[in-house]
Amino acid sequence: MLFPHFFFLLYFPLTNQLDPSNEYYKNISENDIFSKHYSKAKEMIKNMTLEEKLGQLFIVRYNKDKVKEYIKNYHFGGFTLYKTDFDNHQTTKSIYDELESLKNLSKIKLAFAVDEEGGTVSRISKFRKNPFDSPQNYFKKGGFDLVIKNELEKINLMKECNLNLNFAPVADYTENTTKYIYNRTLGGTINETEEFIEKFVRNYNKNKMTCSLKHFPGYGNNIDTHKDIAYDDRDLESFKKLDFLPFISGIKNLVPQIMVGHLLLKKIDEKYPASLSGKIHKILREDLKYSGLILTDDLSMEGIKKYILNNSATSIAISSGVDIVLTSDPEKHYNQTLNDVKNGIINNNTIDNAVLRVLSWKLEFLENNDNNNVIPIIIIIFAVVALIGCAVYFLVFNKNKNTQSGLEESLTI
């Protein structure tokens, strides 16, 4: 009778419930995406310094010459690799080993991220005979089947490279083929875009690869924020009717991350770009009921640098409810934010809430990725042992039965 209970525990491990009397963690619910990990994450937070906690809220541009210093002195939670970071690697094993050598330097699992949309935004295609095309082109050629087939190939290739986070898919929608974001979108109808996001998120979650929807609340027909500030005149109702829909599809399918873009939505928040706007983040949390991680787009883009003239963008973002900031200028941004926390500009509870979500995400997606096959192997071993045991039992039983039968026959004769 031991085996059935043992298998049950393998598949359904017991999890601690949140303590409803703990008021320290605000806006945290037992229904959150990662809530089953909150208890363990809170225990981890108790043993972390302020510097370690703050570092977990940063995913920064990978720098091979500085990465060890970044891990040791800044405790950064992860790194984004760009195309140039793969230039000196001729095989996936080479980059895999480089990233693997960094893992023991951090007490907490590291995120190794990449923008692998396909098409014009592709980082790891050098390891394929044919580069990844855009989802839009795959969709035109072979519909959703071809799109998802190539996403699954991306997932496998990312795992071969030791990557665990893809800043994709693009959930933006526009019908205007001349606009900046169009070629990076699915290029279908709004309903097709919703279905694309649903299938994408489900397949990534199933394969324990983190994906990140971008660029909330929806890029629309705006200019490239890598180069300048983008002002948007749309009101909230227009977003609800159209641009929000693909993101809602992702939220319904438990997307772990949503990246917020740098548009300045004059009719919603005329002061801050969306990535720094508490009003926008409140829409995600309260109106759309999103409990996963909120990320900024890279805060080193010109669209932010021209608007926020000092290094306070990260402080504003974290104070407004962001969980992870992306930056290609990590030292300045980290040091400014640390000073702001120490000076009381950023509340410690705000930091802890964000760290709680970040650690819980890592426990869900990163913690067991190195041992994905352990449980299946254990189950197979026990199944084989059980089958052998049954076979031996029946052989012995039949042998004894035959012996007894022969004995009875001899006595009868």
PEUR-V878170 format. One line per field, one symbol per residue. phi: phi as a letter, one per 40 degrees, with the letter a starting at -180 (. if undefined). psi: psi as a letter, one per 40 degrees, with the letter a starting at -180 (. if undefined). A space follows every 10 residues. Layout:
# PEUR-V878170
phi: ???
psi: ???
This chain:
# PEUR-V878170
phi: .cddcccdcc cbccbccccc ccccccfbbc ccdbccbccc cccccdbbcd ccccdccbbb ccbdcbcccc cccbfdcabb cbdccbdcbc bccccdcccc cccccbcbdc cbbacbcggc babbcccbcb dcccdccccc cagcdcdcdc ccccdccccc cgcbabcacc bcbacccccd cdccccgbcc cccdcdcdcc cccccdcfbc bbcabdchcg bcccccbacb cbcccccccc cbccdcccdc ccbgccabcb cbcbcccbac cbcdcbcccc ccccccccfc bccbbccdcc ccccdccbcb ccdccccccc hccbbbabbc cccccccccc cccgcbcccc cccccdcccc ccccbbcbcc bdcccdcccc dccccccccc ccdccccccc cccccccccc ccc
psi: eddddddddd dgiiiiiihe ehedhifhie eidfdeeddd ddddddeiid dddddeehhi hhhddedddd dddefieiih hiddeedehe iddddddddd eedeehdihi hhiiggdibe ghdeedeidh ihiidddddd deaddddddd dddddddddd efiehhgiih eihieheeid edeeideaid dddddddddd ddddddefhh ihiigiehdb fiiheddihh hheiiddddd dcdddddddd ddefhdihhh aeihgdedhe diiddehddd dddddddefh eahhiiihee iddddddhea feddddddde eidhhhiegd dddddddddd ddeedhhddd dddddddddd dddddddede fdeddddddd dddddddddd dddddddddd dddddddddd dd.
